[in-house]
Amino acid sequence: MEILNDILAYLPATIIAFGALVVMMLDGFKADSRKVYLASMVFLGAALIISVYDLINADHQLIFSDMAAVGGTAAFGTFIVVFGAFFTVILTHDYLIGVKHNFPEVYPLLMFCTVGMIVLASANSMVTIFIGLETMSICLYALAGIVRDKRMGVESALKYFVIGAFSTGFFIYGITLIYGATGSFDLATIAEYRDGGMIFWGGVSLLLVAFFFKVSAVPFHMWTPDVYQGAPTTITAFMATAGKTASFIGLLLVLSRALPYWVDDWSAAIAVIAIITMVFGNLVAMVQDNVKRMLAYSSIAHAGYVLVGLAAGTTAGYSAVMYYLFAYTLMNVGAFGIVAYYEKSQDVLFNDVKGYAGLGFQYPIMGVLLSIFLFSLAGIPPFAGFFGKYMVFAAAIDAGFLGLAIVGVLASAASVYYYLRVMVYLYMKEPAAGEEVTLVTPKAVYVVSLAFLAGLTIYFGLIPSHITDLIFSFFDTGFYAVN
């Protein structure tokens, strides 16, 4: 009976795991790709509805012999991940048909990957974190190289796999050393450890390095631009949003639940990584002509902004991180979705910014939507990205990291250049003779999905309290051992 109650409490992951098996069987029996797509949407839609209910109603509790948690940040992380997966599948179906690489196996891989992300975001043990991290990563390796007849896609998958294997090694060694020092994999039990020592700090250092690989923090970012460029664009959106969200929440759980006593020791290290990541990501993004590579380096910079909130080591900082991950999912899935639309119209797997010349007038709706997402990514009010940056920088200032916040504001200001550069080509440049692009008319569900994401980006920028009040309540219960 107890295991049944645990499964019901973990219902979004259960539904998606079962749905992935069903979708895989449909593909195995050569069902039409549209049927595979629709079945995926049904299961993900059901999981999304339940995750919204859990987000509002579920109380904090531990399940599966205290290996996982539900409610609070686990519920919020589950919601973001399922939300990102749902809209990724909508955009992926139309995109893969447009680029003539409609592989049905994408959908079960996406769903299994989502299950791994949920496990990671709701973990209460180092073992659970490892299971979630590896389930997610293995599926992402395959998704990155799903376009098997393109050299760049295969190359990106191989790079991702090799570097991901290194990060896995760091993670395993890290949790092994932490277990050797504390005698436990349980996060709350690790939090009671007070002796420190080389074994303990060696484990913590290796663990942080592994997470920095997963979230693309500098200097552990080297895989990101090539993988983001080589992978199908909508899959890149999934990696950059749901994958990054799950990894950051896993890191937040480790810091807030397992290492709250040592916050003064690890916060300074994270602050240094945050500065390097923000500065490097924005500087290199400025010189990119390929839009996907530009967004890849932009995602590195955004990882730095999230690390600012984590460096604060406070309730306000952790709450800011949760809001930022939600806002980032909205605007980045939308931005990559429109990049995918322009890409499939040109029937290539490359995205040079010069190819965007004049496209803002050919299909004005897409131009306006892309502008909204880019303004939000740049942190311009009244969009959700602005309030997300405001929250992480304010938390850093309150925690005494004024210099860190100043660097973050300056880095964010610099990012306006490369985001606006895309809009300059959209509206103020003419295509070269013989290089005109005729845009295909997108399906209604594609446009409506992107418009919905843009609407949420504006809404939660104007009225962020509808999300922030809920997030703050997660940390008021005492479930998380924050200062």
N, C-alpha and C positions, 0 to 999 in steps of 0.2 A: 504493500500500500504506500509506503514511504517513497519508493522509487517512482511509483505512478504519480504521486503528488509533485515530485521533483521534475518529472518530464512535462507535466502540465504547466508548472511554473516556468519552464524553459520552452514554452510552446512556439515562439517564433522560429527558433533554431530547429525544433523538431519538425515543424511544417516544411521548412525549406529543405532540410535533409531528406525527408520523405519525397518532397516534390522533385528534388534532384534525381533521385532514383527512378521516379516515374518518367521524367523527361529523358533520362538516359536510355530507358527501355524503349520509349517512343522512337528515339533516334536509332536505336539498335534494330528496330523492326521497320526501318526505312519510312517512318511517317513523314508527311510533308513538313517542310521547315516551318511553315506558318503554324501548323498544329503544335509543333515543339515550342515555338515562340509563345503562342497563346497559353499553353499549359504552364509555362514558366511564369507568365504574367499573373495567372490565377493564384498560384502558390505564393509568389512574392507579394501580391496584393493582399492576400489573406494574412500573411505574416506582418505586413505593414500595418494593417488595421489593428491587429492584436498588440503590436509593439506600441502603437499610440495609446491604446487602452492601458497597457502596463505602465507606460510613462506617466500617466495621470493618476492611476489608482494603486499600482503595486507598491507594497511596503518593502523596506530593506529586509532581506533574509538570505541565509546561506543554504545552499542545496548541494546534493551529490556529495555527502560527507564533508561539507564545508570546502569543497574544491571550487565552487563557483558561487556567484551572487546574483540576485535579481533585485530589481528596484533601484532607484537612485541613478548613479552614474552608469550602472550596467544597463538599465532600461533606456537611458538617453543614448548611450553608445550603440545599443541594439537598434534603436530607432533611426539614428543617422546612417548606420551601415545598410539597413534594409531599404531605407529611403533612397540612398545612393544606388543600390543595386537595382531597385525597381525602375528608376528613370534611366539607368544605364542600359537595361534590357530594351526599353522602349526605343531609345536612340540607336542601339546597336543593330536591331533588326533592319531598319530602313537603311542604315549606313552600309552594312555588309552587302545588301542587295545592290546598292548604288555602286560600290567598288568591285562588284562581281566576285565576292569571296564569302558567300553566304554559307558558313559552316555551322550546322545545327549543334555540333558538340560544344560550341561556345556557351550555350545556355546551362547545361549541367555543370560545366566548369565554373561558371559565374556563381551558381547556386552553392556548390560545395565550398567555393572560396568565401562566400558570404557566411556560411556556417562557421568556418574557421575564424572569421573576423568577430562574430558574435561571441564565440568561446574566448577569444583574446580580450574583448572589451568587458567581459563579465567574470574574469578570472579572480580567484581568491587564493591561488597557490602558484608557485613557480612552475610546477608540472603542467597545470592547466594553461598557463601563459605559453609554455613551450608547445603544447599540442595545438593551440589556436594559431600561434605564429607559423608553425610548419604547415598546417593544413592550408592556411591562407597563401603562404609563399609558394608551395608546390603548384597550386592551381594558377597562381599568377605567372610562374615560369612558363607554363603551357600556353596561357592566354597571350603572353607577350609574343610568342612565336607562332601564333595560330595561322598567320598568312605564310604558309610554308614555301610558296614559290617565289617569295621576295627575299633577296639576300639580306637586306637590312633587318627584316623581321626575325629571321633565324639568328642573325648576329646579335640582336638585342636580347633574345631569349637566352642565348649562350652566356653572354656577359652577365645577365641578371642571375642566372643559375650559379655561375662560378663565384661571383661576389657574394651572393646570398648564402652559399655554402660556407664561406668564410665567416659571415656574421652569425650563422648557426653555431659554428664552432666556438666563437666568442661567448655566445649565450650559454651553451652547455657547460663550458669551463667556468663561467661566472656563477651559475646556480650551484655547480658542484662545490666550488670554494665557499660560497655562502652557506651551503648545507654543512660543510665541514666545520665552519666556525660556529654556526647556530644550532645545528642538529635538527633543522626543520626546513620544509619547503613552504609552510603556511605563512602568509604575509603577516598576519597579526602576531604570530609567534616570533617571527624574525624581528618585529618591531620592539619586542621586549629585550632584545640583545643589547648590551651596553659596553662590552669589553673592547670593541674595535679590533685592532691588530692587523697584521699584513695579510693574513688569509682572508679576513672579512673584506677589507678594502680592495684587495685584489679581485675578489669576486664581484664587488659592486662596480669597480672600474670596467671589468670585462662585460658586465651586464649592460652598463650604460653605452659602451661602444657598440654592442649588438643593436640596441634600440636606435642609436644614432644612424646606423646603417639603414634601418628600416624606414626612418622618417626623413632620410636624405639630408642630414645635418653635415655641414662642412667640418672636417675634411673627409667625411665618409660618404660623400655624395656622388662619387665619380660614375656610378652606374646610371644615374637618373637621366641625364640628357639623351644618351644613346637609346636607352630602353623606351623612354617616352616618345622619341621620334620614330623608332622602328615598330612599335606596337600599333595595332589599329587604334584610331583616335578615340573612339568611345571606350575602349579598354584602358587607354591611358587615363581617361577621366575617372574610371573606376579605381585604378591604382592610386591616383593622386588625391582622391577624396575618401572613399570608404576604407581603402587600405591604410592610408595615412591616419585617418581617424582612429581605427582600431589600434594601430601601433602607438599612437600618442596616449590613448586612454589606458593601454597596458602599461606604458611608462608612468602615467599619472598614478595608477594604482600602486605600483611599486614604490614610488616616492612618498605618496600620502599614507599608505597603509603599512609598508614594511620599513621605511626609513625616516619617519617623522622626527625621531630623536636626533638624527644627524643632519638636519636641514641646513644648518650653518656651514657644514662641510661641503655638501654637494651643490648647494645653490650657486656658490661662486664659480664652480667649474662649469655649470650649465650656462651661467651668464656669459662667460668667455666664449663658449661654443655658439651661443645666440648671437653675439656681436659679429663673430667671424662669418656666420651663416647669413645673416642679414646683409652685411656689406658685400660679401662675395657674390651672393645670389643676384643682387640687384645690379652690381657692376657688370657682371658677365651677361646678364639679360639685355643690357643696353646695346650690346654689339651684335645681337643675334638677328639674322635676316629670316631664318626659318621660324615660323610662328609657333610650332610645337616645341622647338628647342627654347624659344623665348618663354613659353609657359612653363617649361620644365625648370628653367633657372628661376622663374618667378615662384614656382612651388617650393624651391629650396629656400628662397627668401621668406616665404610664408611660414615654413618650418621654423625659421629663426624667430618670427613674431610669436609663434606658439611657445617656443622655448623661453621667451621673456616672461610669459605668465607662469611657467613652471619654475623658473628661477626665483620668483617671488616667494614660493614655498608657503603661501597662505591660502585661506579659504577664498579670498577675493581672486587670487591668481589662478587657482584651480577652476573656479567658476568662469573666469574669463576664457580659459582654455576651452572649456566645454562649449561656450557660446561661439567662440571663434571657429571651432571645428564644424559647427552647424552652418554658420554663415559661409565658410569656405566651401563646403559641399554644395550649397545652393549655387554660388557664383561660378565655381570651377566646372561642375558638371554642365552648366549652361554654356560657358565659354567654349569648352571642348566640343560640346554638341554642335555649336555653330561652325566651329573650325571643321568638324566632320562634314557638315553640310556643304561648305565651300570646297572641301577636298573631293567629295564624291562628284560634285558638279564638274570638276576639272579632270576626273578619272585618273588621278595620280595619288601616290601615297607620300607626296612631299608637299610642303606648304611654305612657299616663299612669300614674304610680305608684299613684294611687288605684284604678285598675282592677285592681290586684293584690290588693286587700283580700280576705282569706279564701281565696285560691287555693291556699295551701300545704296546706290540708286536703282540697281536692277531688281532687287527684292527688298524694299525698304524695311519691311518688318524684321527681317534677320539682321539688317544693319543696326536698327534701333536696339534690338535685344542684345546684340554683341556689345554695343556701347554701354548699356546698363551694366552688364557683367564686368566689363573692363573698368568702368568708373568705380564699381564696388571693390574690385581687386586692388585698385590704386588707393582705396581708403578715402574716397571723396564722399562727403555727406550728400543726400540723406540715406545712403545705401547701407546694407548690413555690414559690409566690410569696414566702413568707417567706425561703427560702434564697436565692432570686434577689436580693432586696433586700439581704440580709446580704452577699452576695458583692460587689455593686457598691459598697456603702458601705465595706466593709472594704478594698477596693482603693483607694478614694479616700483613706482614712485613711493607708494605707501610702505613698501617693504624696505625702502632705503636705497634702491637701485636707480637713482636719478640719472646717472651717466648712461646706464643701459637704456633707459627710456628715451633719452635725447638721441642716442645713436639710432634707435628704432624709428623715431619720428623723421630724422634726416634721411634714413634709408628708404622709408616709405615715400617721402617727398621725391626722392630720385626716381622711384619706380614710375611716377607719372609720365616720365619721358617715353618709356618704351610701350606703355599701354596706349598713350595718345598717338604714338607713331602709327599704330595699326589703324586708328580712326582717321588719321590724315590720309592714308592710302585709300580707305573706304570712300571718303567724301571729297577729297581735295586733289586727287591724282587721276590722270587718265591712263588707261592701258596703252602700252606700246602698239604700234601698228602690227596687225597680224597676231596679237596675243590676247584678243578679246575673248572673254569667257561667257558662255550662255548658261545661266543658272537653270537647273531643273526645278520644277515646282515641288516643294516638299509635301509630304502627306500631312493631312490635317492633324493627326495625333502627334506628329513630330513638332509642328508649330505650337500646338496647344501646350505640350509638355514644356517647351522652352519658355513660352509666355508665362506659364504657371510658376516656373522657377524664378523668372524675372520679377513677377509680382510678389513672391515671397521675399526676394532680395530687397525690394523697396519697402514692403510692409514691416519686416522685422528690423529694418533700419530706422523707420519712423516710430515704431512701437516695440522696442526690444524687450520691454518689461514682461510681455506675454511669455517669453522664453526665460529671461534672466531670473524672474521671481521663482520659477520652477527649479532652475538650476541651483539657486542659493539655498532652496529648501533641502536639497540633497545633503548639504554639508552641515545643516543645522541639527541633524538627528544624532550626531556623535558617532555615526557608523564609521566614519573615516577619521583616522588619527591625525588630524591636521592641527597646526598651532593656532 
